[in-house]
Amino acid sequence: MNWSSASEFFAMGGYGFYVWGSFGMTALVMLGELIALRLRRQALLRAVREGQDEPSPTHFSEAPHEA
């Protein structure tokens, strides 16, 4: 497509909300994954330093799971 202005580019022929919303959500999810990965790594390193084999599975969840 050929856009004559920046506003036409961002409007994407009427699909701009969907297109840019999709890009935004993808970036947000990827950022969340990076943060979660860093937190899991820190917990694992902390557990190894303290002599545990690995952190308990409930360590990563907000609330303990009931069996």
C-alpha positions in Angstrom: 0.0 0.0 0.0 1.0 3.6 -0.5 0.2 6.1 2.2 0.4 9.8 1.6 0.7 10.8 5.3 1.7 9.4 8.6 -1.9 9.5 9.9 -3.0 7.3 6.9 -0.2 4.9 7.8 -1.3 4.6 11.4 -5.0 4.3 10.4 -4.0 1.4 8.2 -7.1 1.8 6.0 -9.5 1.6 8.9 -7.7 -1.4 10.5 -5.2 0.6 12.6 -6.8 -0.2 15.9 -6.6 -3.9 15.3 -3.1 -3.8 13.8 -1.5 -1.5 16.4 -3.5 -3.2 19.2 -2.1 -6.5 18.1 1.5 -5.2 18.0 1.0 -3.7 21.4 -0.4 -6.8 23.0 2.4 -8.9 21.5 5.0 -6.6 22.9 3.3 -6.6 26.3 3.2 -10.4 26.4 6.8 -10.7 25.3 7.9 -8.2 28.0 5.9 -10.2 30.6 7.7 -13.4 29.5 11.1 -11.7 29.9 10.2 -10.5 33.4 8.8 -13.9 34.4 11.9 -15.6 33.0 14.2 -13.3 35.0 12.2 -13.9 38.2 12.3 -17.7 37.8 16.0 -17.6 37.1 16.6 -15.5 40.3 14.5 -17.9 42.3 16.4 -20.9 41.0 19.8 -19.3 41.6 18.7 -18.3 45.1 17.5 -21.9 45.8 20.8 -23.3 44.6 22.7 -20.9 46.8 20.7 -22.0 49.8 21.4 -25.6 49.1 18.0 -26.7 47.8 17.8 -28.8 44.7 15.2 -26.5 43.2 12.4 -24.1 44.4 9.1 -25.7 45.3 6.4 -25.4 42.6 4.3 -23.3 44.8 7.1 -20.7 45.0 6.1 -19.4 41.6 2.4 -19.2 42.0 0.6 -16.5 43.9 -1.5 -18.9 45.9 -0.7 -22.5 46.8 -2.5 -25.1 44.9 -4.8 -27.4 46.8 -4.8 -31.1 46.0 
